[in-house]
Amino acid sequence: MFEAASGLGGIDIQLVYYRGFGECKASRWLHAAAELHDAMRAVSCVAGETQIERVLRHAIAQADADRLDALVFVGDAMEETSDTLVQLAGELALLNVPVFVFHEGGEAVAARTFREIARLSRGAYCPFDSASASELKALLGAVAAYAAGGRQALVDYSRKAGGGTLLLARQIGGP
């Protein structure tokens, strides 16, 4: 992500994750790939229900406090109320924060809600499977290009990268 954005002025990333029963944490803003890798390596999985609402509310608070160019959500399930999540997606749209949702697996209820979150926020939805790590890397690079340089940067990146990045560009208004 940092590489994709480096020629466009760079990006800052905040890692937000949830796990267990009620634990939802946000890192400080990270400015380099090594910082993000360190933050991600420090996170371990713990069983519990999804807390997507908390992530969306955190993004709204960040956008209210300062500029937030995009939100990336990577998930496989959704156990919360769809109505609440899509309402928050609409609030993010009003703050000009598109949500890019990368959905691992094929859980149908989650897919419907994730697509609606992306649509309402003027973001994009893209499914992937656990065997497509390189595809997810390209998709995250496309979002980084968008965050650093806007829609045209996403379109340019997608033309070079191809694959699922073209789907993102089309959903954001590219070719």
Secondary structure, DSSP 4 states (H G I P E B T S, - for coil): -HHHHHTTT---B--EEEETTTEEEEPPPB-SHHHHHHHHHT---------HHHHHHHHHHHHHHS----EEEEES---S-HHHHHHHHHHHHHTT--EEEEEES--HHHHHHHHHHHHHTT-EEEEE-TT-HHHHHHHHHHHHHHHHHHHHHHHHHHHHH-THHHHHHHHHT--
